[in-house]
């Protein structure tokens, strides 16, 4: 995978996560969004040595 393809995929992931965060703030479901973010970071950190 070329670096330019990685940048495009990274940009799309960032844009979608910001969109979901905005939707969570707008619908007053920030607590639920924060729980999802915590679970994602726990899974990401668990794989580190």
mmCIF entry with sequence, helices, sheets and N, C-alpha, C, O atoms, coordinates in Angstrom:
data_MODEL
# 
_entry.id   MODEL 
# 
_entity.id                         1 
_entity.type                       polymer 
_entity.pdbx_number_of_molecules   1 
# 
_entity_poly.entity_id                      1 
_entity_poly.type                           'polypeptide(L)' 
_entity_poly.nstd_linkage                   no 
_entity_poly.nstd_monomer                   no 
_entity_poly.pdbx_seq_one_letter_code       
;(UNK)(UNK)(UNK)(UNK)(UNK)(UNK)(UNK)(UNK)(UNK)(UNK)(UNK)(UNK)(UNK)(UNK)(UNK)(UNK)
(UNK)(UNK)(UNK)(UNK)(UNK)(UNK)(UNK)(UNK)(UNK)(UNK)(UNK)(UNK)(UNK)(UNK)(UNK)(UNK)
(UNK)(UNK)(UNK)(UNK)(UNK)(UNK)(UNK)(UNK)(UNK)(UNK)(UNK)(UNK)(UNK)(UNK)(UNK)(UNK)
(UNK)
;
_entity_poly.pdbx_seq_one_letter_code_can   XXXXXXXXXXXXXXXXXXXXXXXXXXXXXXXXXXXXXXXXXXXXXXXXX 
_entity_poly.pdbx_strand_id                 A 
# 
loop_
_entity_poly_seq.entity_id 
_entity_poly_seq.num 
_entity_poly_seq.mon_id 
_entity_poly_seq.hetero 
1 1  UNK n 
1 2  UNK n 
1 3  UNK n 
1 4  UNK n 
1 5  UNK n 
1 6  UNK n 
1 7  UNK n 
1 8  UNK n 
1 9  UNK n 
1 10 UNK n 
1 11 UNK n 
1 12 UNK n 
1 13 UNK n 
1 14 UNK n 
1 15 UNK n 
1 16 UNK n 
1 17 UNK n 
1 18 UNK n 
1 19 UNK n 
1 20 UNK n 
1 21 UNK n 
1 22 UNK n 
1 23 UNK n 
1 24 UNK n 
1 25 UNK n 
1 26 UNK n 
1 27 UNK n 
1 28 UNK n 
1 29 UNK n 
1 30 UNK n 
1 31 UNK n 
1 32 UNK n 
1 33 UNK n 
1 34 UNK n 
1 35 UNK n 
1 36 UNK n 
1 37 UNK n 
1 38 UNK n 
1 39 UNK n 
1 40 UNK n 
1 41 UNK n 
1 42 UNK n 
1 43 UNK n 
1 44 UNK n 
1 45 UNK n 
1 46 UNK n 
1 47 UNK n 
1 48 UNK n 
1 49 UNK n 
# 
_struct_asym.id          A 
_struct_asym.entity_id   1 
# 
loop_
_struct_conf.conf_type_id 
_struct_conf.id 
_struct_conf.pdbx_PDB_helix_id 
_struct_conf.beg_label_comp_id 
_struct_conf.beg_label_asym_id 
_struct_conf.beg_label_seq_id 
_struct_conf.pdbx_beg_PDB_ins_code 
_struct_conf.end_label_comp_id 
_struct_conf.end_label_asym_id 
_struct_conf.end_label_seq_id 
_struct_conf.pdbx_end_PDB_ins_code 
_struct_conf.beg_auth_comp_id 
_struct_conf.beg_auth_asym_id 
_struct_conf.beg_auth_seq_id 
_struct_conf.end_auth_comp_id 
_struct_conf.end_auth_asym_id 
_struct_conf.end_auth_seq_id 
_struct_conf.pdbx_PDB_helix_class 
_struct_conf.details 
_struct_conf.pdbx_PDB_helix_length 
HELX_P HELX_P1 AA1 UNK A 3  ? UNK A 26 ? UNK A 3  UNK A 26 1 ? 24 
HELX_P HELX_P2 AA2 UNK A 30 ? UNK A 46 ? UNK A 30 UNK A 46 1 ? 17 
# 
_struct_conf_type.id          HELX_P 
_struct_conf_type.criteria    ? 
_struct_conf_type.reference   ? 
# 
loop_
_atom_site.group_PDB 
_atom_site.id 
_atom_site.type_symbol 
_atom_site.label_atom_id 
_atom_site.label_alt_id 
_atom_site.label_comp_id 
_atom_site.label_asym_id 
_atom_site.label_entity_id 
_atom_site.label_seq_id 
_atom_site.pdbx_PDB_ins_code 
_atom_site.Cartn_x 
_atom_site.Cartn_y 
_atom_site.Cartn_z 
_atom_site.occupancy 
_atom_site.B_iso_or_equiv 
_atom_site.pdbx_formal_charge 
_atom_site.auth_seq_id 
_atom_site.auth_comp_id 
_atom_site.auth_asym_id 
_atom_site.auth_atom_id 
_atom_site.pdbx_PDB_model_num 
ATOM 1   N N  . UNK A 1 1  ? 0.849   -1.170 0.000  1.00 0.00 ? 1  UNK A N  1 
ATOM 2   C CA . UNK A 1 1  ? 0.000   0.000  0.000  1.00 0.00 ? 1  UNK A CA 1 
ATOM 3   C C  . UNK A 1 1  ? 0.900   1.240  0.000  1.00 0.00 ? 1  UNK A C  1 
ATOM 4   O O  . UNK A 1 1  ? 1.806   1.364  0.824  1.00 0.00 ? 1  UNK A O  1 
ATOM 5   N N  . UNK A 1 2  ? 0.642   2.126  -0.908 1.00 0.00 ? 2  UNK A N  1 
ATOM 6   C CA . UNK A 1 2  ? 1.439   3.352  -1.035 1.00 0.00 ? 2  UNK A CA 1 
ATOM 7   C C  . UNK A 1 2  ? 1.163   4.301  0.122  1.00 0.00 ? 2  UNK A C  1 
ATOM 8   O O  . UNK A 1 2  ? 0.091   4.256  0.726  1.00 0.00 ? 2  UNK A O  1 
ATOM 9   N N  . UNK A 1 3  ? 2.131   5.163  0.431  1.00 0.00 ? 3  UNK A N  1 
ATOM 10  C CA . UNK A 1 3  ? 1.904   6.148  1.497  1.00 0.00 ? 3  UNK A CA 1 
ATOM 11  C C  . UNK A 1 3  ? 0.715   7.065  1.215  1.00 0.00 ? 3  UNK A C  1 
ATOM 12  O O  . UNK A 1 3  ? 0.008   7.472  2.136  1.00 0.00 ? 3  UNK A O  1 
ATOM 13  N N  . UNK A 1 4  ? 0.500   7.388  -0.054 1.00 0.00 ? 4  UNK A N  1 
ATOM 14  C CA . UNK A 1 4  ? -0.637  8.253  -0.378 1.00 0.00 ? 4  UNK A CA 1 
ATOM 15  C C  . UNK A 1 4  ? -1.957  7.552  -0.092 1.00 0.00 ? 4  UNK A C  1 
ATOM 16  O O  . UNK A 1 4  ? -2.914  8.194  0.342  1.00 0.00 ? 4  UNK A O  1 
ATOM 17  N N  . UNK A 1 5  ? -2.024  6.242  -0.329 1.00 0.00 ? 5  UNK A N  1 
ATOM 18  C CA . UNK A 1 5  ? -3.238  5.488  -0.012 1.00 0.00 ? 5  UNK A CA 1 
ATOM 19  C C  . UNK A 1 5  ? -3.463  5.441  1.493  1.00 0.00 ? 5  UNK A C  1 
ATOM 20  O O  . UNK A 1 5  ? -4.598  5.545  1.958  1.00 0.00 ? 5  UNK A O  1 
ATOM 21  N N  . UNK A 1 6  ? -2.403  5.289  2.241  1.00 0.00 ? 6  UNK A N  1 
ATOM 22  C CA . UNK A 1 6  ? -2.518  5.277  3.705  1.00 0.00 ? 6  UNK A CA 1 
ATOM 23  C C  . UNK A 1 6  ? -3.015  6.616  4.222  1.00 0.00 ? 6  UNK A C  1 
ATOM 24  O O  . UNK A 1 6  ? -3.818  6.669  5.154  1.00 0.00 ? 6  UNK A O  1 
ATOM 25  N N  . UNK A 1 7  ? -2.544  7.686  3.622  1.00 0.00 ? 7  UNK A N  1 
ATOM 26  C CA . UNK A 1 7  ? -2.989  9.018  4.037  1.00 0.00 ? 7  UNK A CA 1 
ATOM 27  C C  . UNK A 1 7  ? -4.468  9.214  3.752  1.00 0.00 ? 7  UNK A C  1 
ATOM 28  O O  . UNK A 1 7  ? -5.189  9.795  4.564  1.00 0.00 ? 7  UNK A O  1 
ATOM 29  N N  . UNK A 1 8  ? -4.922  8.735  2.604  1.00 0.00 ? 8  UNK A N  1 
ATOM 30  C CA . UNK A 1 8  ? -6.335  8.862  2.262  1.00 0.00 ? 8  UNK A CA 1 
ATOM 31  C C  . UNK A 1 8  ? -7.189  8.073  3.231  1.00 0.00 ? 8  UNK A C  1 
ATOM 32  O O  . UNK A 1 8  ? -8.209  8.574  3.705  1.00 0.00 ? 8  UNK A O  1 
ATOM 33  N N  . UNK A 1 9  ? -6.791  6.844  3.537  1.00 0.00 ? 9  UNK A N  1 
ATOM 34  C CA . UNK A 1 9  ? -7.545  6.012  4.479  1.00 0.00 ? 9  UNK A CA 1 
ATOM 35  C C  . UNK A 1 9  ? -7.538  6.638  5.868  1.00 0.00 ? 9  UNK A C  1 
ATOM 36  O O  . UNK A 1 9  ? -8.566  6.659  6.545  1.00 0.00 ? 9  UNK A O  1 
ATOM 37  N N  . UNK A 1 10 ? -6.388  7.147  6.294  1.00 0.00 ? 10 UNK A N  1 
ATOM 38  C CA . UNK A 1 10 ? -6.311  7.818  7.592  1.00 0.00 ? 10 UNK A CA 1 
ATOM 39  C C  . UNK A 1 10 ? -7.204  9.045  7.656  1.00 0.00 ? 10 UNK A C  1 
ATOM 40  O O  . UNK A 1 10 ? -7.857  9.295  8.669  1.00 0.00 ? 10 UNK A O  1 
ATOM 41  N N  . UNK A 1 11 ? -7.228  9.809  6.569  1.00 0.00 ? 11 UNK A N  1 
ATOM 42  C CA . UNK A 1 11 ? -8.081  10.995 6.521  1.00 0.00 ? 11 UNK A CA 1 
ATOM 43  C C  . UNK A 1 11 ? -9.551  10.623 6.581  1.00 0.00 ? 11 UNK A C  1 
ATOM 44  O O  . UNK A 1 11 ? -10.333 11.295 7.253  1.00 0.00 ? 11 UNK A O  1 
ATOM 45  N N  . UNK A 1 12 ? -9.935  9.558  5.887  1.00 0.00 ? 12 UNK A N  1 
ATOM 46  C CA . UNK A 1 12 ? -11.329 9.120  5.925  1.00 0.00 ? 12 UNK A CA 1 
ATOM 47  C C  . UNK A 1 12 ? -11.730 8.629  7.308  1.00 0.00 ? 12 UNK A C  1 
ATOM 48  O O  . UNK A 1 12 ? -12.838 8.904  7.768  1.00 0.00 ? 12 UNK A O  1 
ATOM 49  N N  . UNK A 1 13 ? -10.834 7.904  7.974  1.00 0.00 ? 13 UNK A N  1 
ATOM 50  C CA . UNK A 1 13 ? -11.124 7.446  9.332  1.00 0.00 ? 13 UNK A CA 1 
ATOM 51  C C  . UNK A 1 13 ? -11.256 8.623  10.297 1.00 0.00 ? 13 UNK A C  1 
ATOM 52  O O  . UNK A 1 13 ? -12.146 8.639  11.148 1.00 0.00 ? 13 UNK A O  1 
ATOM 53  N N  . UNK A 1 14 ? -10.375 9.600  10.160 1.00 0.00 ? 14 UNK A N  1 
ATOM 54  C CA . UNK A 1 14 ? -10.454 10.780 11.020 1.00 0.00 ? 14 UNK A CA 1 
ATOM 55  C C  . UNK A 1 14 ? -11.737 11.555 10.772 1.00 0.00 ? 14 UNK A C  1 
ATOM 56  O O  . UNK A 1 14 ? -12.384 12.005 11.718 1.00 0.00 ? 14 UNK A O  1 
ATOM 57  N N  . UNK A 1 15 ? -12.106 11.713 9.517  1.00 0.00 ? 15 UNK A N  1 
ATOM 58  C CA . UNK A 1 15 ? -13.325 12.439 9.183  1.00 0.00 ? 15 UNK A CA 1 
ATOM 59  C C  . UNK A 1 15 ? -14.558 11.722 9.720  1.00 0.00 ? 15 UNK A C  1 
ATOM 60  O O  . UNK A 1 15 ? -15.466 12.364 10.247 1.00 0.00 ? 15 UNK A O  1 
ATOM 61  N N  . UNK A 1 16 ? -14.598 10.395 9.589  1.00 0.00 ? 16 UNK A N  1 
ATOM 62  C CA . UNK A 1 16 ? -15.765 9.663  10.091 1.00 0.00 ? 16 UNK A CA 1 
ATOM 63  C C  . UNK A 1 16 ? -15.827 9.700  11.615 1.00 0.00 ? 16 UNK A C  1 
ATOM 64  O O  . UNK A 1 16 ? -16.914 9.806  12.182 1.00 0.00 ? 16 UNK A O  1 
ATOM 65  N N  . UNK A 1 17 ? -14.678 9.613  12.287 1.00 0.00 ? 17 UNK A N  1 
ATOM 66  C CA . UNK A 1 17 ? -14.710 9.666  13.755 1.00 0.00 ? 17 UNK A CA 1 
ATOM 67  C C  . UNK A 1 17 ? -15.148 11.039 14.246 1.00 0.00 ? 17 UNK A C  1 
ATOM 68  O O  . UNK A 1 17 ? -15.886 11.138 15.226 1.00 0.00 ? 17 UNK A O  1 
ATOM 69  N N  . UNK A 1 18 ? -14.702 12.096 13.578 1.00 0.00 ? 18 UNK A N  1 
ATOM 70  C CA . UNK A 1 18 ? -15.153 13.430 13.966 1.00 0.00 ? 18 UNK A CA 1 
ATOM 71  C C  . UNK A 1 18 ? -16.639 13.607 13.703 1.00 0.00 ? 18 UNK A C  1 
ATOM 72  O O  . UNK A 1 18 ? -17.332 14.285 14.462 1.00 0.00 ? 18 UNK A O  1 
ATOM 73  N N  . UNK A 1 19 ? -17.128 13.002 12.634 1.00 0.00 ? 19 UNK A N  1 
ATOM 74  C CA . UNK A 1 19 ? -18.554 13.070 12.329 1.00 0.00 ? 19 UNK A CA 1 
ATOM 75  C C  . UNK A 1 19 ? -19.368 12.372 13.412 1.00 0.00 ? 19 UNK A C  1 
ATOM 76  O O  . UNK A 1 19 ? -20.381 12.902 13.866 1.00 0.00 ? 19 UNK A O  1 
ATOM 77  N N  . UNK A 1 20 ? -18.927 11.182 13.827 1.00 0.00 ? 20 UNK A N  1 
ATOM 78  C CA . UNK A 1 20 ? -19.645 10.455 14.878 1.00 0.00 ? 20 UNK A CA 1 
ATOM 79  C C  . UNK A 1 20 ? -19.586 11.203 16.205 1.00 0.00 ? 20 UNK A C  1 
ATOM 80  O O  . UNK A 1 20 ? -20.559 11.206 16.958 1.00 0.00 ? 20 UNK A O  1 
ATOM 81  N N  . UNK A 1 21 ? -18.457 11.833 16.495 1.00 0.00 ? 21 UNK A N  1 
ATOM 82  C CA . UNK A 1 21 ? -18.351 12.622 17.721 1.00 0.00 ? 21 UNK A CA 1 
ATOM 83  C C  . UNK A 1 21 ? -19.314 13.808 17.687 1.00 0.00 ? 21 UNK A C  1 
ATOM 84  O O  . UNK A 1 21 ? -19.960 14.116 18.689 1.00 0.00 ? 21 UNK A O  1 
ATOM 85  N N  . UNK A 1 22 ? -19.409 14.467 16.544 1.00 0.00 ? 22 UNK A N  1 
ATOM 86  C CA . UNK A 1 22 ? -20.331 15.587 16.405 1.00 0.00 ? 22 UNK A CA 1 
ATOM 87  C C  . UNK A 1 22 ? -21.772 15.135 16.556 1.00 0.00 ? 22 UNK A C  1 
ATOM 88  O O  . UNK A 1 22 ? -22.575 15.812 17.197 1.00 0.00 ? 22 UNK A O  1 
ATOM 89  N N  . UNK A 1 23 ? -22.100 13.997 15.970 1.00 0.00 ? 23 UNK A N  1 
ATOM 90  C CA . UNK A 1 23 ? -23.464 13.462 16.107 1.00 0.00 ? 23 UNK A CA 1 
ATOM 91  C C  . UNK A 1 23 ? -23.750 13.136 17.566 1.00 0.00 ? 23 UNK A C  1 
ATOM 92  O O  . UNK A 1 23 ? -24.845 13.399 18.062 1.00 0.00 ? 23 UNK A O  1 
ATOM 93  N N  . UNK A 1 24 ? -22.771 12.567 18.250 1.00 0.00 ? 24 UNK A N  1 
ATOM 94  C CA . UNK A 1 24 ? -22.944 12.253 19.666 1.00 0.00 ? 24 UNK A CA 1 
ATOM 95  C C  . UNK A 1 24 ? -23.157 13.495 20.510 1.00 0.00 ? 24 UNK A C  1 
ATOM 96  O O  . UNK A 1 24 ? -23.973 13.495 21.432 1.00 0.00 ? 24 UNK A O  1 
ATOM 97  N N  . UNK A 1 25 ? -22.425 14.553 20.196 1.00 0.00 ? 25 UNK A N  1 
ATOM 98  C CA . UNK A 1 25 ? -22.613 15.806 20.927 1.00 0.00 ? 25 UNK A CA 1 
ATOM 99  C C  . UNK A 1 25 ? -23.973 16.419 20.622 1.00 0.00 ? 25 UNK A C  1 
ATOM 100 O O  . UNK A 1 25 ? -24.633 16.948 21.516 1.00 0.00 ? 25 UNK A O  1 
ATOM 101 N N  . UNK A 1 26 ? -24.386 16.350 19.381 1.00 0.00 ? 26 UNK A N  1 
ATOM 102 C CA . UNK A 1 26 ? -25.652 16.961 18.975 1.00 0.00 ? 26 UNK A CA 1 
ATOM 103 C C  . UNK A 1 26 ? -26.844 16.243 19.598 1.00 0.00 ? 26 UNK A C  1 
ATOM 104 O O  . UNK A 1 26 ? -27.812 16.888 20.000 1.00 0.00 ? 26 UNK A O  1 
ATOM 105 N N  . UNK A 1 27 ? -26.783 14.927 19.680 1.00 0.00 ? 27 UNK A N  1 
ATOM 106 C CA . UNK A 1 27 ? -27.902 14.155 20.223 1.00 0.00 ? 27 UNK A CA 1 
ATOM 107 C C  . UNK A 1 27 ? -27.772 13.929 21.725 1.00 0.00 ? 27 UNK A C  1 
ATOM 108 O O  . UNK A 1 27 ? -28.526 13.153 22.312 1.00 0.00 ? 27 UNK A O  1 
ATOM 109 N N  . UNK A 1 28 ? -26.801 14.619 22.348 1.00 0.00 ? 28 UNK A N  1 
ATOM 110 C CA . UNK A 1 28 ? -26.572 14.554 23.797 1.00 0.00 ? 28 UNK A CA 1 
ATOM 111 C C  . UNK A 1 28 ? -26.290 13.130 24.284 1.00 0.00 ? 28 UNK A C  1 
ATOM 112 O O  . UNK A 1 28 ? -26.772 12.723 25.341 1.00 0.00 ? 28 UNK A O  1 
ATOM 113 N N  . UNK A 1 29 ? -25.518 12.389 23.515 1.00 0.00 ? 29 UNK A N  1 
ATOM 114 C CA . UNK A 1 29 ? -25.117 11.039 23.885 1.00 0.00 ? 29 UNK A CA 1 
ATOM 115 C C  . UNK A 1 29 ? -23.611 10.967 24.087 1.00 0.00 ? 29 UNK A C  1 
ATOM 116 O O  . UNK A 1 29 ? -22.972 9.980  23.723 1.00 0.00 ? 29 UNK A O  1 
ATOM 117 N N  . UNK A 1 30 ? -23.057 12.010 24.665 1.00 0.00 ? 30 UNK A N  1 
ATOM 118 C CA . UNK A 1 30 ? -21.609 12.095 24.845 1.00 0.00 ? 30 UNK A CA 1 
ATOM 119 C C  . UNK A 1 30 ? -21.097 10.969 25.742 1.00 0.00 ? 30 UNK A C  1 
ATOM 120 O O  . UNK A 1 30 ? -20.016 10.432 25.499 1.00 0.00 ? 30 UNK A O  1 
ATOM 121 N N  . UNK A 1 31 ? -21.848 10.611 26.760 1.00 0.00 ? 31 UNK A N  1 
ATOM 122 C CA . UNK A 1 31 ? -21.430 9.532  27.673 1.00 0.00 ? 31 UNK A CA 1 
ATOM 123 C C  . UNK A 1 31 ? -21.225 8.222  26.915 1.00 0.00 ? 31 UNK A C  1 
ATOM 124 O O  . UNK A 1 31 ? -20.240 7.519  27.140 1.00 0.00 ? 31 UNK A O  1 
ATOM 125 N N  . UNK A 1 32 ? -22.143 7.901  26.029 1.00 0.00 ? 32 UNK A N  1 
ATOM 126 C CA . UNK A 1 32 ? -22.043 6.676  25.231 1.00 0.00 ? 32 UNK A CA 1 
ATOM 127 C C  . UNK A 1 32 ? -20.849 6.733  24.291 1.00 0.00 ? 32 UNK A C  1 
ATOM 128 O O  . UNK A 1 32 ? -20.140 5.741  24.125 1.00 0.00 ? 32 UNK A O  1 
ATOM 129 N N  . UNK A 1 33 ? -20.624 7.884  23.680 1.00 0.00 ? 33 UNK A N  1 
ATOM 130 C CA . UNK A 1 33 ? -19.495 8.043  22.769 1.00 0.00 ? 33 UNK A CA 1 
ATOM 131 C C  . UNK A 1 33 ? -18.172 7.883  23.524 1.00 0.00 ? 33 UNK A C  1 
ATOM 132 O O  . UNK A 1 33 ? -17.243 7.251  23.021 1.00 0.00 ? 33 UNK A O  1 
ATOM 133 N N  . UNK A 1 34 ? -18.088 8.448  24.713 1.00 0.00 ? 34 UNK A N  1 
ATOM 134 C CA . UNK A 1 34 ? -16.870 8.330  25.510 1.00 0.00 ? 34 UNK A CA 1 
ATOM 135 C C  . UNK A 1 34 ? -16.610 6.884  25.936 1.00 0.00 ? 34 UNK A C  1 
ATOM 136 O O  . UNK A 1 34 ? -15.456 6.461  25.996 1.00 0.00 ? 34 UNK A O  1 
ATOM 137 N N  . UNK A 1 35 ? -17.657 6.127  26.228 1.00 0.00 ? 35 UNK A N  1 
ATOM 138 C CA . UNK A 1 35 ? -17.488 4.713  26.567 1.00 0.00 ? 35 UNK A CA 1 
ATOM 139 C C  . UNK A 1 35 ? -16.942 3.930  25.380 1.00 0.00 ? 35 UNK A C  1 
ATOM 140 O O  . UNK A 1 35 ? -16.091 3.057  25.553 1.00 0.00 ? 35 UNK A O  1 
ATOM 141 N N  . UNK A 1 36 ? -17.419 4.230  24.186 1.00 0.00 ? 36 UNK A N  1 
ATOM 142 C CA . UNK A 1 36 ? -16.913 3.553  22.990 1.00 0.00 ? 36 UNK A CA 1 
ATOM 143 C C  . UNK A 1 36 ? -15.443 3.884  22.766 1.00 0.00 ? 36 UNK A C  1 
ATOM 144 O O  . UNK A 1 36 ? -14.644 3.005  22.444 1.00 0.00 ? 36 UNK A O  1 
ATOM 145 N N  . UNK A 1 37 ? -15.088 5.162  22.939 1.00 0.00 ? 37 UNK A N  1 
ATOM 146 C CA . UNK A 1 37 ? -13.696 5.577  22.748 1.00 0.00 ? 37 UNK A CA 1 
ATOM 147 C C  . UNK A 1 37 ? -12.794 4.891  23.768 1.00 0.00 ? 37 UNK A C  1 
ATOM 148 O O  . UNK A 1 37 ? -11.689 4.471  23.425 1.00 0.00 ? 37 UNK A O  1 
ATOM 149 N N  . UNK A 1 38 ? -13.244 4.770  25.010 1.00 0.00 ? 38 UNK A N  1 
ATOM 150 C CA . UNK A 1 38 ? -12.458 4.080  26.039 1.00 0.00 ? 38 UNK A CA 1 
ATOM 151 C C  . UNK A 1 38 ? -12.233 2.628  25.671 1.00 0.00 ? 38 UNK A C  1 
ATOM 152 O O  . UNK A 1 38 ? -11.126 2.118  25.838 1.00 0.00 ? 38 UNK A O  1 
ATOM 153 N N  . UNK A 1 39 ? -13.267 1.943  25.169 1.00 0.00 ? 39 UNK A N  1 
ATOM 154 C CA . UNK A 1 39 ? -13.121 0.538  24.779 1.00 0.00 ? 39 UNK A CA 1 
ATOM 155 C C  . UNK A 1 39 ? -12.149 0.381  23.618 1.00 0.00 ? 39 UNK A C  1 
ATOM 156 O O  . UNK A 1 39 ? -11.371 -0.572 23.576 1.00 0.00 ? 39 UNK A O  1 
ATOM 157 N N  . UNK A 1 40 ? -12.195 1.303  22.690 1.00 0.00 ? 40 UNK A N  1 
ATOM 158 C CA . UNK A 1 40 ? -11.275 1.238  21.550 1.00 0.00 ? 40 UNK A CA 1 
ATOM 159 C C  . UNK A 1 40 ? -9.834  1.405  22.019 1.00 0.00 ? 40 UNK A C  1 
ATOM 160 O O  . UNK A 1 40 ? -8.947  0.668  21.588 1.00 0.00 ? 40 UNK A O  1 
ATOM 161 N N  . UNK A 1 41 ? -9.600  2.379  22.907 1.00 0.00 ? 41 UNK A N  1 
ATOM 162 C CA . UNK A 1 41 ? -8.229  2.589  23.385 1.00 0.00 ? 41 UNK A CA 1 
ATOM 163 C C  . UNK A 1 41 ? -7.759  1.443  24.273 1.00 0.00 ? 41 UNK A C  1 
ATOM 164 O O  . UNK A 1 41 ? -6.572  1.120  24.267 1.00 0.00 ? 41 UNK A O  1 
ATOM 165 N N  . UNK A 1 42 ? -8.652  0.821  25.035 1.00 0.00 ? 42 UNK A N  1 
ATOM 166 C CA . UNK A 1 42 ? -8.268  -0.329 25.852 1.00 0.00 ? 42 UNK A CA 1 
ATOM 167 C C  . UNK A 1 42 ? -7.826  -1.477 24.950 1.00 0.00 ? 42 UNK A C  1 
ATOM 168 O O  . UNK A 1 42 ? -6.837  -2.150 25.243 1.00 0.00 ? 42 UNK A O  1 
ATOM 169 N N  . UNK A 1 43 ? -8.544  -1.704 23.864 1.00 0.00 ? 43 UNK A N  1 
ATOM 170 C CA . UNK A 1 43 ? -8.158  -2.774 22.941 1.00 0.00 ? 43 UNK A CA 1 
ATOM 171 C C  . UNK A 1 43 ? -6.854  -2.442 22.232 1.00 0.00 ? 43 UNK A C  1 
ATOM 172 O O  . UNK A 1 43 ? -6.043  -3.334 21.984 1.00 0.00 ? 43 UNK A O  1 
ATOM 173 N N  . UNK A 1 44 ? -6.644  -1.186 21.907 1.00 0.00 ? 44 UNK A N  1 
ATOM 174 C CA . UNK A 1 44 ? -5.416  -0.787 21.224 1.00 0.00 ? 44 UNK A CA 1 
ATOM 175 C C  . UNK A 1 44 ? -4.199  -0.908 22.141 1.00 0.00 ? 44 UNK A C  1 
ATOM 176 O O  . UNK A 1 44 ? -3.128  -1.331 21.706 1.00 0.00 ? 44 UNK A O  1 
ATOM 177 N N  . UNK A 1 45 ? -4.369  -0.537 23.404 1.00 0.00 ? 45 UNK A N  1 
ATOM 178 C CA . UNK A 1 45 ? -3.263  -0.584 24.350 1.00 0.00 ? 45 UNK A CA 1 
ATOM 179 C C  . UNK A 1 45 ? -2.967  -2.024 24.766 1.00 0.00 ? 45 UNK A C  1 
ATOM 180 O O  . UNK A 1 45 ? -1.821  -2.350 25.074 1.00 0.00 ? 45 UNK A O  1 
ATOM 181 N N  . UNK A 1 46 ? -3.963  -2.876 24.778 1.00 0.00 ? 46 UNK A N  1 
ATOM 182 C CA . UNK A 1 46 ? -3.768  -4.272 25.198 1.00 0.00 ? 46 UNK A CA 1 
ATOM 183 C C  . UNK A 1 46 ? -2.822  -5.011 24.258 1.00 0.00 ? 46 UNK A C  1 
ATOM 184 O O  . UNK A 1 46 ? -2.142  -5.947 24.680 1.00 0.00 ? 46 UNK A O  1 
ATOM 185 N N  . UNK A 1 47 ? -2.771  -4.608 22.999 1.00 0.00 ? 47 UNK A N  1 
ATOM 186 C CA . UNK A 1 47 ? -1.897  -5.278 22.050 1.00 0.00 ? 47 UNK A CA 1 
ATOM 187 C C  . UNK A 1 47 ? -0.452  -4.834 22.124 1.00 0.00 ? 47 UNK A C  1 
ATOM 188 O O  . UNK A 1 47 ? 0.406   -5.442 21.485 1.00 0.00 ? 47 UNK A O  1 
ATOM 189 N N  . UNK A 1 48 ? -0.153  -3.777 22.894 1.00 0.00 ? 48 UNK A N  1 
ATOM 190 C CA . UNK A 1 48 ? 1.218   -3.298 23.003 1.00 0.00 ? 48 UNK A CA 1 
ATOM 191 C C  . UNK A 1 48 ? 2.014   -4.176 23.947 1.00 0.00 ? 48 UNK A C  1 
ATOM 192 O O  . UNK A 1 48 ? 1.470   -4.711 24.913 1.00 0.00 ? 48 UNK A O  1 
ATOM 193 N N  . UNK A 1 49 ? 3.316   -4.328 23.667 1.00 0.00 ? 49 UNK A N  1 
ATOM 194 C CA . UNK A 1 49 ? 4.157   -5.164 24.558 1.00 0.00 ? 49 UNK A CA 1 
ATOM 195 C C  . UNK A 1 49 ? 4.433   -4.501 25.885 1.00 0.00 ? 49 UNK A C  1 
ATOM 196 O O  . UNK A 1 49 ? 5.119   -5.075 26.730 1.00 0.00 ? 49 UNK A O  1 
# 
